[in-house]
Structure formats: C-alpha cells, structure tokens
Amino acid sequence: MAKWYTQYANVYDYDMSSVDDDIIEKIGSQIKLFSSSDPVVSIVVIAYNEEKKLLACLWSLAKQQCHLPMELIVVNNNSTDRTESLLKRLGVTYYNELKQGPGFARQCGLDQARGNFMLCVDGDTMYPPNYAETHMKVLDRPGVSATFSLWSFLPLAGQSRTFFWFYEGLRDIYLNLQYIKRPELCVRGMVFSFKTDFGREVGFRTDIKRGEDGSMALGLKHYGKLRFIRSKKARALTGQNTLGADGSLAKSFLVRLRKAIRSLSGLFSGKKHYQDEDSNKIQ
C-alpha cells in the first residue's frame, strides 16, 4: 500500500523545469478548487528559495480533507530563485515579503489571513490529508489557543530509515516531557496552528532570526492552553535542512543529545520569559 506522501515525493526536491506541465496544471486546478471565498481556516505557507520543494508542499495542502472552508496563502520571503514563477504558474494567492526572516514572513501571512484559525506551514514540508482536520478538531475547543504536532524527516537515497525511527523516537519522548511545563519550547512553525484573533494580539517577533514560533506560543498561553497533537494524522514530513546545519546525521544526533541532557533539569519548572541570545538578534 502506497504511503500518503508517495505522489508528492515524486516532485519533491526536483527542478521545476523537469516536472511535467500536466502535473503542474493538475495541482493548480486542485488549488483553485480548494480556495474558499469565505474561509474559516487560513493555511499560510512561508517560502524562501523553495522552488524545488514547494510544489510537493502545495500539492499535499490542496488535497486536505477538512469540513471547514479554507484558504491557501503563500508568503514569498524575498526568494532569489524561481519560487515566485512557480506560484504564478500555479495561480496560488501569494504575497511578497521583502524583509528577510521567518518572523517577517509569518507576520505578513497573519496580516493577510481571513480565517478564524491559522495553520502555519513551511514550504519544504508535506502534510497528510487529514492534517488540517485533526488540528481543527482540537483547536476549536473552548479554552484552547493553539495546537502543535509532530514531524518526521524524509530519508534521502541510501539513508537508513531505522536511524530516523530511533532519532525521532527519542526526540518525541523528550518533547512529551518538555510539554508538561514548557510546551512553548515544543512548538515548531511548520506544525503550529492558533486562533487568529489571539495571534494578532501577540504578533510574531521580527527582531530575532529564529524562535518566532515559540515566542508566539509563549504569548498565546495567556489566552488559552497549548495542545500537543500526537496523532499520525497530523504528523508532517519535512526535509533535512535543520539536521544538516550540524554536519552529518550522526553529529547532528550527538549535538542534540548533549543539548537535551544539559536541559533536563529545566523540564520540570515553568518559565514566563526567555533571555535572547545575542547571536539570535536581528540588528
């Protein structure tokens, strides 16, 4: 039985010129059928130089099975590749954000969102067909301000799936422990949703290079609970950009393991404020 992402993976990390025009037209047609003139849910994708991965992402989003009317918005964050050309070919609604950084991009999307709920999406990530529906069932409950879920990495040719199973299993255990007192630290922008009005009250930080998602989650705790969705129906599949930052997969695993061990003592106490590192500030 084919996995839910099989057809999307066929165009993931491929040069746009090598993808059949028929496939692009098909995806464009599905996106047009997907978009509502009166959305309840706004799916906001941020993309910076994602021409090779964005098509797979948008295809997976266009196939979402949700009972609520949705809109799809893409924020092109000052890309220098053919990201904007792809968006034009697909006919998707998009906005250009010229200020560089995920905080600027997500805030642009939040400013344009028309739905009562906003799902944050990264352009290099693919989503299972019930992703939006699974988030909405939890987010629409009274007393909930935001939801977040888990993610897996797409193995490259020749890589061991067993390694990722082990790596992700340990990471998920750690996230479950962290969720007890510091749920905001578990949030990743690619698997994050919140009630739009609350999000506008908090706003995304644009003065930091990374962490705009966790900062938003921290602010949203004042309006309701952050709910952790562990269902496979909301487990996204993403590339290995964050892993590659530390070199090899083995080195990445060791770096994260040491960091997790050092922070174990802090898992059992809540925190209302986090000190910004100078290296993470945008001057």
ChimeraX commands (.cxc) that place a marker at each C-alpha (Angstrom):
marker #1 position 0.00,0.00,0.00 radius 0.5
marker #1 position 1.43,3.37,-1.03 radius 0.5
marker #1 position 2.21,5.87,1.70 radius 0.5
marker #1 position 0.23,9.10,1.74 radius 0.5
marker #1 position 3.23,11.13,0.55 radius 0.5
marker #1 position 4.33,8.87,-2.34 radius 0.5
marker #1 position 2.93,11.03,-5.16 radius 0.5
marker #1 position 4.20,14.26,-3.58 radius 0.5
marker #1 position 7.67,12.81,-3.08 radius 0.5
marker #1 position 7.86,12.27,-6.84 radius 0.5
marker #1 position 8.17,16.05,-7.29 radius 0.5
marker #1 position 9.96,16.84,-4.02 radius 0.5
marker #1 position 13.39,18.42,-4.47 radius 0.5
marker #1 position 13.06,18.37,-8.25 radius 0.5
marker #1 position 13.96,21.16,-10.60 radius 0.5
marker #1 position 10.74,22.82,-11.74 radius 0.5
marker #1 position 11.73,22.51,-15.41 radius 0.5
marker #1 position 11.86,18.71,-15.06 radius 0.5
marker #1 position 8.26,18.41,-13.81 radius 0.5
marker #1 position 5.62,17.67,-16.46 radius 0.5
marker #1 position 3.37,20.60,-17.31 radius 0.5
marker #1 position 0.36,18.30,-16.85 radius 0.5
marker #1 position 1.26,17.76,-13.18 radius 0.5
marker #1 position 1.65,21.48,-12.54 radius 0.5
marker #1 position -1.68,22.21,-14.25 radius 0.5
marker #1 position -3.33,19.45,-12.22 radius 0.5
marker #1 position -2.03,20.86,-8.94 radius 0.5
marker #1 position -3.04,24.38,-9.96 radius 0.5
marker #1 position -6.58,23.19,-10.68 radius 0.5
marker #1 position -6.78,21.47,-7.30 radius 0.5
marker #1 position -5.59,24.62,-5.54 radius 0.5
marker #1 position -8.33,26.67,-7.26 radius 0.5
marker #1 position -11.00,24.19,-6.10 radius 0.5
marker #1 position -9.52,24.24,-2.61 radius 0.5
marker #1 position -9.77,28.00,-2.06 radius 0.5
marker #1 position -12.91,29.42,-0.39 radius 0.5
marker #1 position -14.21,32.97,-0.75 radius 0.5
marker #1 position -15.28,32.88,2.92 radius 0.5
marker #1 position -12.63,30.82,4.74 radius 0.5
marker #1 position -12.73,29.68,8.34 radius 0.5
marker #1 position -9.20,28.27,8.17 radius 0.5
marker #1 position -6.21,30.09,6.71 radius 0.5
marker #1 position -3.28,27.89,5.71 radius 0.5
marker #1 position -0.24,30.17,5.48 radius 0.5
marker #1 position 2.92,28.87,3.81 radius 0.5
marker #1 position 6.21,30.70,4.12 radius 0.5
marker #1 position 8.82,30.07,1.44 radius 0.5
marker #1 position 12.38,31.25,0.94 radius 0.5
marker #1 position 14.10,29.78,-2.13 radius 0.5
marker #1 position 11.90,26.68,-2.11 radius 0.5
marker #1 position 11.27,26.25,-5.84 radius 0.5
marker #1 position 12.33,22.58,-5.72 radius 0.5
marker #1 position 10.21,21.61,-2.71 radius 0.5
marker #1 position 7.26,23.99,-2.74 radius 0.5
marker #1 position 5.32,22.12,-5.42 radius 0.5
marker #1 position 5.14,18.97,-3.26 radius 0.5
marker #1 position 4.12,21.04,-0.25 radius 0.5
marker #1 position 1.30,22.82,-2.06 radius 0.5
marker #1 position 0.10,19.59,-3.67 radius 0.5
marker #1 position -0.26,17.99,-0.25 radius 0.5
marker #1 position -2.15,21.02,1.05 radius 0.5
marker #1 position -4.51,21.11,-1.93 radius 0.5
marker #1 position -5.54,17.53,-1.03 radius 0.5
marker #1 position -6.54,18.36,2.54 radius 0.5
marker #1 position -9.81,16.79,3.69 radius 0.5
marker #1 position -11.38,19.26,6.10 radius 0.5
marker #1 position -15.04,20.03,6.82 radius 0.5
marker #1 position -14.30,23.74,7.25 radius 0.5
marker #1 position -13.82,26.11,4.27 radius 0.5
marker #1 position -10.15,27.00,3.82 radius 0.5
marker #1 position -7.90,29.45,2.02 radius 0.5
marker #1 position -4.30,28.92,0.96 radius 0.5
marker #1 position -1.81,31.80,1.19 radius 0.5
marker #1 position 1.90,31.71,0.35 radius 0.5
marker #1 position 4.37,34.31,1.55 radius 0.5
marker #1 position 7.39,34.55,-0.74 radius 0.5
marker #1 position 10.11,35.75,1.61 radius 0.5
marker #1 position 12.46,37.59,-0.74 radius 0.5
marker #1 position 13.37,34.46,-2.72 radius 0.5
marker #1 position 16.11,34.77,-5.31 radius 0.5
marker #1 position 15.26,31.55,-7.18 radius 0.5
marker #1 position 12.12,30.73,-9.23 radius 0.5
marker #1 position 9.76,30.42,-6.26 radius 0.5
marker #1 position 7.62,33.33,-7.46 radius 0.5
marker #1 position 7.49,31.95,-11.02 radius 0.5
marker #1 position 6.12,28.67,-9.68 radius 0.5
marker #1 position 3.49,30.48,-7.61 radius 0.5
marker #1 position 2.36,32.39,-10.70 radius 0.5
marker #1 position 2.11,29.20,-12.76 radius 0.5
marker #1 position 0.01,27.54,-10.07 radius 0.5
marker #1 position -2.26,30.56,-9.65 radius 0.5
marker #1 position -1.96,30.47,-5.88 radius 0.5
marker #1 position -2.62,33.57,-3.79 radius 0.5
marker #1 position 0.72,34.89,-2.61 radius 0.5
marker #1 position 2.38,37.95,-1.12 radius 0.5
marker #1 position 5.98,39.12,-1.36 radius 0.5
marker #1 position 7.65,39.93,1.96 radius 0.5
marker #1 position 10.93,41.69,1.24 radius 0.5
marker #1 position 12.15,41.80,4.84 radius 0.5
marker #1 position 14.20,38.65,5.38 radius 0.5
marker #1 position 13.35,36.22,8.17 radius 0.5
marker #1 position 10.63,33.79,9.25 radius 0.5
marker #1 position 9.21,36.31,11.73 radius 0.5
marker #1 position 8.57,38.84,8.97 radius 0.5
marker #1 position 7.15,36.15,6.68 radius 0.5
marker #1 position 4.78,34.66,9.24 radius 0.5
marker #1 position 3.60,38.11,10.33 radius 0.5
marker #1 position 2.87,39.00,6.72 radius 0.5
marker #1 position 0.75,35.86,6.44 radius 0.5
marker #1 position -1.02,36.63,9.70 radius 0.5
marker #1 position -1.83,40.15,8.47 radius 0.5
marker #1 position -3.44,38.72,5.32 radius 0.5
marker #1 position -5.25,35.72,6.86 radius 0.5
marker #1 position -9.05,35.91,6.74 radius 0.5
marker #1 position -9.89,32.74,8.65 radius 0.5
marker #1 position -10.73,32.33,12.33 radius 0.5
marker #1 position -7.90,29.82,12.57 radius 0.5
marker #1 position -4.40,29.96,11.10 radius 0.5
marker #1 position -2.20,26.98,10.24 radius 0.5
marker #1 position 1.49,27.77,9.87 radius 0.5
marker #1 position 3.25,25.82,7.13 radius 0.5
marker #1 position 6.83,25.67,5.84 radius 0.5
marker #1 position 7.39,25.42,2.08 radius 0.5
marker #1 position 9.74,22.44,2.36 radius 0.5
marker #1 position 7.24,20.25,4.24 radius 0.5
marker #1 position 4.48,17.84,3.15 radius 0.5
marker #1 position 1.27,17.22,5.07 radius 0.5
marker #1 position -1.01,14.16,5.40 radius 0.5
marker #1 position -4.57,14.53,4.04 radius 0.5
marker #1 position -6.23,14.89,7.47 radius 0.5
marker #1 position -3.65,17.28,8.88 radius 0.5
marker #1 position -5.86,20.39,8.93 radius 0.5
marker #1 position -8.93,18.49,10.14 radius 0.5
marker #1 position -7.00,16.92,13.01 radius 0.5
marker #1 position -5.69,20.28,14.17 radius 0.5
marker #1 position -9.09,21.95,13.87 radius 0.5
marker #1 position -10.86,19.34,16.00 radius 0.5
marker #1 position -8.59,20.27,18.90 radius 0.5
marker #1 position -8.09,23.97,18.21 radius 0.5
marker #1 position -11.84,24.65,18.04 radius 0.5
marker #1 position -12.34,23.52,21.64 radius 0.5
marker #1 position -13.06,26.12,24.34 radius 0.5
marker #1 position -10.03,27.16,26.33 radius 0.5
marker #1 position -7.51,26.20,23.61 radius 0.5
marker #1 position -5.47,28.95,21.99 radius 0.5
marker #1 position -3.02,26.91,19.90 radius 0.5
marker #1 position -2.09,23.41,18.78 radius 0.5
marker #1 position 1.09,21.79,17.54 radius 0.5
marker #1 position 2.02,18.35,16.28 radius 0.5
marker #1 position 4.98,16.14,15.38 radius 0.5
marker #1 position 7.08,15.74,12.26 radius 0.5
marker #1 position 9.32,13.20,10.57 radius 0.5
marker #1 position 12.26,13.60,8.21 radius 0.5
marker #1 position 12.24,12.38,4.63 radius 0.5
marker #1 position 15.20,10.00,4.21 radius 0.5
marker #1 position 17.48,10.52,1.25 radius 0.5
marker #1 position 18.56,7.70,-1.03 radius 0.5
marker #1 position 20.85,5.32,0.85 radius 0.5
marker #1 position 19.94,6.62,4.31 radius 0.5
marker #1 position 18.71,4.24,7.00 radius 0.5
marker #1 position 15.06,4.59,7.96 radius 0.5
marker #1 position 15.96,2.79,11.19 radius 0.5
marker #1 position 18.24,5.68,12.23 radius 0.5
marker #1 position 15.41,8.18,11.77 radius 0.5
marker #1 position 12.98,5.93,13.64 radius 0.5
marker #1 position 15.40,5.84,16.59 radius 0.5
marker #1 position 16.23,9.55,16.40 radius 0.5
marker #1 position 12.61,10.67,16.13 radius 0.5
marker #1 position 11.51,8.29,18.87 radius 0.5
marker #1 position 13.96,9.76,21.39 radius 0.5
marker #1 position 13.08,13.28,20.30 radius 0.5
marker #1 position 9.35,12.62,20.74 radius 0.5
marker #1 position 9.92,11.28,24.25 radius 0.5
marker #1 position 11.84,14.43,25.11 radius 0.5
marker #1 position 9.10,16.65,23.66 radius 0.5
marker #1 position 6.47,14.86,25.72 radius 0.5
marker #1 position 8.45,15.53,28.89 radius 0.5
marker #1 position 9.07,19.14,27.88 radius 0.5
marker #1 position 5.36,19.65,27.16 radius 0.5
marker #1 position 4.44,19.21,30.83 radius 0.5
marker #1 position 5.91,22.53,32.00 radius 0.5
marker #1 position 7.31,24.25,28.91 radius 0.5
marker #1 position 5.01,23.49,25.96 radius 0.5
marker #1 position 6.12,26.61,24.08 radius 0.5
marker #1 position 9.55,25.04,23.56 radius 0.5
marker #1 position 7.96,22.08,21.75 radius 0.5
marker #1 position 6.41,24.26,19.05 radius 0.5
marker #1 position 7.82,24.29,15.51 radius 0.5
marker #1 position 6.36,26.72,12.99 radius 0.5
marker #1 position 5.81,24.04,10.35 radius 0.5
marker #1 position 3.32,22.15,12.59 radius 0.5
marker #1 position 1.68,25.01,14.50 radius 0.5
marker #1 position -1.83,26.46,14.46 radius 0.5
marker #1 position -3.67,29.03,16.54 radius 0.5
marker #1 position -6.79,31.15,16.77 radius 0.5
marker #1 position -6.18,34.11,14.51 radius 0.5
marker #1 position -7.50,36.85,16.78 radius 0.5
marker #1 position -5.27,35.70,19.63 radius 0.5
marker #1 position -2.33,35.54,17.25 radius 0.5
marker #1 position -2.89,39.12,16.20 radius 0.5
marker #1 position -2.91,40.22,19.82 radius 0.5
marker #1 position 0.50,38.61,20.36 radius 0.5
marker #1 position 2.16,39.05,16.95 radius 0.5
marker #1 position 5.26,37.32,15.61 radius 0.5
marker #1 position 8.59,38.66,16.71 radius 0.5
marker #1 position 10.62,40.11,13.87 radius 0.5
marker #1 position 13.71,41.05,15.86 radius 0.5
marker #1 position 15.10,37.51,16.10 radius 0.5
marker #1 position 16.48,35.11,13.48 radius 0.5
marker #1 position 14.70,32.04,14.81 radius 0.5
marker #1 position 12.27,31.22,17.62 radius 0.5
marker #1 position 9.40,33.36,16.35 radius 0.5
marker #1 position 7.16,30.29,16.64 radius 0.5
marker #1 position 8.00,29.51,20.27 radius 0.5
marker #1 position 7.70,33.19,21.19 radius 0.5
marker #1 position 4.22,33.33,19.66 radius 0.5
marker #1 position 3.27,30.15,21.54 radius 0.5
marker #1 position 4.51,31.66,24.81 radius 0.5
marker #1 position 2.32,34.71,24.26 radius 0.5
marker #1 position -0.68,32.57,23.35 radius 0.5
marker #1 position -0.55,30.85,26.76 radius 0.5
marker #1 position -2.21,34.00,28.14 radius 0.5
marker #1 position -5.30,33.25,26.02 radius 0.5
marker #1 position -5.65,29.50,26.49 radius 0.5
marker #1 position -3.89,26.16,26.55 radius 0.5
marker #1 position -1.36,24.89,24.05 radius 0.5
marker #1 position -2.40,21.40,22.98 radius 0.5
marker #1 position 0.04,18.75,21.78 radius 0.5
marker #1 position -1.38,16.59,18.95 radius 0.5
marker #1 position 0.40,13.25,18.74 radius 0.5
marker #1 position -1.77,11.59,16.10 radius 0.5
marker #1 position -0.11,10.27,12.94 radius 0.5
marker #1 position -2.83,12.10,11.02 radius 0.5
marker #1 position -1.11,15.36,11.94 radius 0.5
marker #1 position 2.49,14.21,11.56 radius 0.5
marker #1 position 4.17,16.21,8.79 radius 0.5
marker #1 position 7.10,15.11,6.65 radius 0.5
marker #1 position 9.93,17.56,6.09 radius 0.5
marker #1 position 13.41,17.87,4.62 radius 0.5
marker #1 position 16.70,17.70,6.48 radius 0.5
marker #1 position 17.74,21.36,6.47 radius 0.5
marker #1 position 17.82,21.63,10.26 radius 0.5
marker #1 position 19.73,18.37,10.62 radius 0.5
marker #1 position 22.30,19.36,8.02 radius 0.5
marker #1 position 23.24,22.50,9.95 radius 0.5
marker #1 position 25.43,20.41,12.26 radius 0.5
marker #1 position 27.11,18.35,9.54 radius 0.5
marker #1 position 26.50,14.60,9.35 radius 0.5
marker #1 position 23.40,12.90,10.75 radius 0.5
marker #1 position 25.45,11.25,13.47 radius 0.5
marker #1 position 26.96,14.56,14.54 radius 0.5
marker #1 position 23.54,16.19,14.49 radius 0.5
marker #1 position 22.20,13.45,16.75 radius 0.5
marker #1 position 25.08,13.87,19.24 radius 0.5
marker #1 position 24.74,17.67,19.30 radius 0.5
marker #1 position 21.03,17.43,20.08 radius 0.5
marker #1 position 21.52,14.65,22.60 radius 0.5
marker #1 position 24.07,16.68,24.58 radius 0.5
marker #1 position 21.81,19.72,24.47 radius 0.5
marker #1 position 18.84,17.66,25.72 radius 0.5
marker #1 position 20.86,16.20,28.60 radius 0.5
marker #1 position 22.04,19.65,29.69 radius 0.5
marker #1 position 18.48,20.97,29.74 radius 0.5
marker #1 position 16.87,18.02,31.58 radius 0.5
marker #1 position 16.82,19.81,34.93 radius 0.5
marker #1 position 14.77,22.65,33.49 radius 0.5
marker #1 position 12.00,20.42,32.16 radius 0.5
marker #1 position 10.19,20.31,35.48 radius 0.5
marker #1 position 9.66,24.02,36.04 radius 0.5
marker #1 position 7.66,26.52,34.04 radius 0.5
marker #1 position 9.06,29.73,32.62 radius 0.5
marker #1 position 7.44,33.05,31.70 radius 0.5
marker #1 position 10.39,34.71,29.99 radius 0.5
marker #1 position 13.40,33.59,27.96 radius 0.5
marker #1 position 16.59,35.55,27.51 radius 0.5
marker #1 position 17.53,36.25,23.89 radius 0.5
marker #1 position 20.98,35.19,22.76 radius 0.5
marker #1 position 22.93,37.99,21.10 radius 0.5
marker #1 position 23.68,35.73,18.12 radius 0.5
marker #1 position 19.95,35.33,17.50 radius 0.5
marker #1 position 19.11,39.01,17.40 radius 0.5
marker #1 position 18.49,40.86,14.14 radius 0.5
marker #1 position 20.40,44.11,14.27 radius 0.5
marker link #1:1,2 radius 0.2
marker link #1:2,3 radius 0.2
marker link #1:3,4 radius 0.2
marker link #1:4,5 radius 0.2
marker link #1:5,6 radius 0.2
marker link #1:6,7 radius 0.2
marker link #1:7,8 radius 0.2
marker link #1:8,9 radius 0.2
marker link #1:9,10 radius 0.2
marker link #1:10,11 radius 0.2
marker link #1:11,12 radius 0.2
marker link #1:12,13 radius 0.2
marker link #1:13,14 radius 0.2
marker link #1:14,15 radius 0.2
marker link #1:15,16 radius 0.2
marker link #1:16,17 radius 0.2
marker link #1:17,18 radius 0.2
marker link #1:18,19 radius 0.2
marker link #1:19,20 radius 0.2
marker link #1:20,21 radius 0.2
marker link #1:21,22 radius 0.2
marker link #1:22,23 radius 0.2
marker link #1:23,24 radius 0.2
marker link #1:24,25 radius 0.2
marker link #1:25,26 radius 0.2
marker link #1:26,27 radius 0.2
marker link #1:27,28 radius 0.2
marker link #1:28,29 radius 0.2
marker link #1:29,30 radius 0.2
marker link #1:30,31 radius 0.2
marker link #1:31,32 radius 0.2
marker link #1:32,33 radius 0.2
marker link #1:33,34 radius 0.2
marker link #1:34,35 radius 0.2
marker link #1:35,36 radius 0.2
marker link #1:36,37 radius 0.2
marker link #1:37,38 radius 0.2
marker link #1:38,39 radius 0.2
marker link #1:39,40 radius 0.2
marker link #1:40,41 radius 0.2
marker link #1:41,42 radius 0.2
marker link #1:42,43 radius 0.2
marker link #1:43,44 radius 0.2
marker link #1:44,45 radius 0.2
marker link #1:45,46 radius 0.2
marker link #1:46,47 radius 0.2
marker link #1:47,48 radius 0.2
marker link #1:48,49 radius 0.2
marker link #1:49,50 radius 0.2
marker link #1:50,51 radius 0.2
marker link #1:51,52 radius 0.2
marker link #1:52,53 radius 0.2
marker link #1:53,54 radius 0.2
marker link #1:54,55 radius 0.2
marker link #1:55,56 radius 0.2
marker link #1:56,57 radius 0.2
marker link #1:57,58 radius 0.2
marker link #1:58,59 radius 0.2
marker link #1:59,60 radius 0.2
marker link #1:60,61 radius 0.2
marker link #1:61,62 radius 0.2
marker link #1:62,63 radius 0.2
marker link #1:63,64 radius 0.2
marker link #1:64,65 radius 0.2
marker link #1:65,66 radius 0.2
marker link #1:66,67 radius 0.2
marker link #1:67,68 radius 0.2
marker link #1:68,69 radius 0.2
marker link #1:69,70 radius 0.2
marker link #1:70,71 radius 0.2
marker link #1:71,72 radius 0.2
marker link #1:72,73 radius 0.2
marker link #1:73,74 radius 0.2
marker link #1:74,75 radius 0.2
marker link #1:75,76 radius 0.2
marker link #1:76,77 radius 0.2
marker link #1:77,78 radius 0.2
marker link #1:78,79 radius 0.2
marker link #1:79,80 radius 0.2
marker link #1:80,81 radius 0.2
marker link #1:81,82 radius 0.2
marker link #1:82,83 radius 0.2
marker link #1:83,84 radius 0.2
marker link #1:84,85 radius 0.2
marker link #1:85,86 radius 0.2
marker link #1:86,87 radius 0.2
marker link #1:87,88 radius 0.2
marker link #1:88,89 radius 0.2
marker link #1:89,90 radius 0.2
marker link #1:90,91 radius 0.2
marker link #1:91,92 radius 0.2
marker link #1:92,93 radius 0.2
marker link #1:93,94 radius 0.2
marker link #1:94,95 radius 0.2
marker link #1:95,96 radius 0.2
marker link #1:96,97 radius 0.2
marker link #1:97,98 radius 0.2
marker link #1:98,99 radius 0.2
marker link #1:99,100 radius 0.2
marker link #1:100,101 radius 0.2
marker link #1:101,102 radius 0.2
marker link #1:102,103 radius 0.2
marker link #1:103,104 radius 0.2
marker link #1:104,105 radius 0.2
marker link #1:105,106 radius 0.2
marker link #1:106,107 radius 0.2
marker link #1:107,108 radius 0.2
marker link #1:108,109 radius 0.2
marker link #1:109,110 radius 0.2
marker link #1:110,111 radius 0.2
marker link #1:111,112 radius 0.2
marker link #1:112,113 radius 0.2
marker link #1:113,114 radius 0.2
marker link #1:114,115 radius 0.2
marker link #1:115,116 radius 0.2
marker link #1:116,117 radius 0.2
marker link #1:117,118 radius 0.2
marker link #1:118,119 radius 0.2
marker link #1:119,120 radius 0.2
marker link #1:120,121 radius 0.2
marker link #1:121,122 radius 0.2
marker link #1:122,123 radius 0.2
marker link #1:123,124 radius 0.2
marker link #1:124,125 radius 0.2
marker link #1:125,126 radius 0.2
marker link #1:126,127 radius 0.2
marker link #1:127,128 radius 0.2
marker link #1:128,129 radius 0.2
marker link #1:129,130 radius 0.2
marker link #1:130,131 radius 0.2
marker link #1:131,132 radius 0.2
marker link #1:132,133 radius 0.2
marker link #1:133,134 radius 0.2
marker link #1:134,135 radius 0.2
marker link #1:135,136 radius 0.2
marker link #1:136,137 radius 0.2
marker link #1:137,138 radius 0.2
marker link #1:138,139 radius 0.2
marker link #1:139,140 radius 0.2
marker link #1:140,141 radius 0.2
marker link #1:141,142 radius 0.2
marker link #1:142,143 radius 0.2
marker link #1:143,144 radius 0.2
marker link #1:144,145 radius 0.2
marker link #1:145,146 radius 0.2
marker link #1:146,147 radius 0.2
marker link #1:147,148 radius 0.2
marker link #1:148,149 radius 0.2
marker link #1:149,150 radius 0.2
marker link #1:150,151 radius 0.2
marker link #1:151,152 radius 0.2
marker link #1:152,153 radius 0.2
marker link #1:153,154 radius 0.2
marker link #1:154,155 radius 0.2
marker link #1:155,156 radius 0.2
marker link #1:156,157 radius 0.2
marker link #1:157,158 radius 0.2
marker link #1:158,159 radius 0.2
marker link #1:159,160 radius 0.2
marker link #1:160,161 radius 0.2
marker link #1:161,162 radius 0.2
marker link #1:162,163 radius 0.2
marker link #1:163,164 radius 0.2
marker link #1:164,165 radius 0.2
marker link #1:165,166 radius 0.2
marker link #1:166,167 radius 0.2
marker link #1:167,168 radius 0.2
marker link #1:168,169 radius 0.2
marker link #1:169,170 radius 0.2
marker link #1:170,171 radius 0.2
marker link #1:171,172 radius 0.2
marker link #1:172,173 radius 0.2
marker link #1:173,174 radius 0.2
marker link #1:174,175 radius 0.2
marker link #1:175,176 radius 0.2
marker link #1:176,177 radius 0.2
marker link #1:177,178 radius 0.2
marker link #1:178,179 radius 0.2
marker link #1:179,180 radius 0.2
marker link #1:180,181 radius 0.2
marker link #1:181,182 radius 0.2
marker link #1:182,183 radius 0.2
marker link #1:183,184 radius 0.2
marker link #1:184,185 radius 0.2
marker link #1:185,186 radius 0.2
marker link #1:186,187 radius 0.2
marker link #1:187,188 radius 0.2
marker link #1:188,189 radius 0.2
marker link #1:189,190 radius 0.2
marker link #1:190,191 radius 0.2
marker link #1:191,192 radius 0.2
marker link #1:192,193 radius 0.2
marker link #1:193,194 radius 0.2
marker link #1:194,195 radius 0.2
marker link #1:195,196 radius 0.2
marker link #1:196,197 radius 0.2
marker link #1:197,198 radius 0.2
marker link #1:198,199 radius 0.2
marker link #1:199,200 radius 0.2
marker link #1:200,201 radius 0.2
marker link #1:201,202 radius 0.2
marker link #1:202,203 radius 0.2
marker link #1:203,204 radius 0.2
marker link #1:204,205 radius 0.2
marker link #1:205,206 radius 0.2
marker link #1:206,207 radius 0.2
marker link #1:207,208 radius 0.2
marker link #1:208,209 radius 0.2
marker link #1:209,210 radius 0.2
marker link #1:210,211 radius 0.2
marker link #1:211,212 radius 0.2
marker link #1:212,213 radius 0.2
marker link #1:213,214 radius 0.2
marker link #1:214,215 radius 0.2
marker link #1:215,216 radius 0.2
marker link #1:216,217 radius 0.2
marker link #1:217,218 radius 0.2
marker link #1:218,219 radius 0.2
marker link #1:219,220 radius 0.2
marker link #1:220,221 radius 0.2
marker link #1:221,222 radius 0.2
marker link #1:222,223 radius 0.2
marker link #1:223,224 radius 0.2
marker link #1:224,225 radius 0.2
marker link #1:225,226 radius 0.2
marker link #1:226,227 radius 0.2
marker link #1:227,228 radius 0.2
marker link #1:228,229 radius 0.2
marker link #1:229,230 radius 0.2
marker link #1:230,231 radius 0.2
marker link #1:231,232 radius 0.2
marker link #1:232,233 radius 0.2
marker link #1:233,234 radius 0.2
marker link #1:234,235 radius 0.2
marker link #1:235,236 radius 0.2
marker link #1:236,237 radius 0.2
marker link #1:237,238 radius 0.2
marker link #1:238,239 radius 0.2
marker link #1:239,240 radius 0.2
marker link #1:240,241 radius 0.2
marker link #1:241,242 radius 0.2
marker link #1:242,243 radius 0.2
marker link #1:243,244 radius 0.2
marker link #1:244,245 radius 0.2
marker link #1:245,246 radius 0.2
marker link #1:246,247 radius 0.2
marker link #1:247,248 radius 0.2
marker link #1:248,249 radius 0.2
marker link #1:249,250 radius 0.2
marker link #1:250,251 radius 0.2
marker link #1:251,252 radius 0.2
marker link #1:252,253 radius 0.2
marker link #1:253,254 radius 0.2
marker link #1:254,255 radius 0.2
marker link #1:255,256 radius 0.2
marker link #1:256,257 radius 0.2
marker link #1:257,258 radius 0.2
marker link #1:258,259 radius 0.2
marker link #1:259,260 radius 0.2
marker link #1:260,261 radius 0.2
marker link #1:261,262 radius 0.2
marker link #1:262,263 radius 0.2
marker link #1:263,264 radius 0.2
marker link #1:264,265 radius 0.2
marker link #1:265,266 radius 0.2
marker link #1:266,267 radius 0.2
marker link #1:267,268 radius 0.2
marker link #1:268,269 radius 0.2
marker link #1:269,270 radius 0.2
marker link #1:270,271 radius 0.2
marker link #1:271,272 radius 0.2
marker link #1:272,273 radius 0.2
marker link #1:273,274 radius 0.2
marker link #1:274,275 radius 0.2
marker link #1:275,276 radius 0.2
marker link #1:276,277 radius 0.2
marker link #1:277,278 radius 0.2
marker link #1:278,279 radius 0.2
marker link #1:279,280 radius 0.2
marker link #1:280,281 radius 0.2
marker link #1:281,282 radius 0.2
marker link #1:282,283 radius 0.2
view
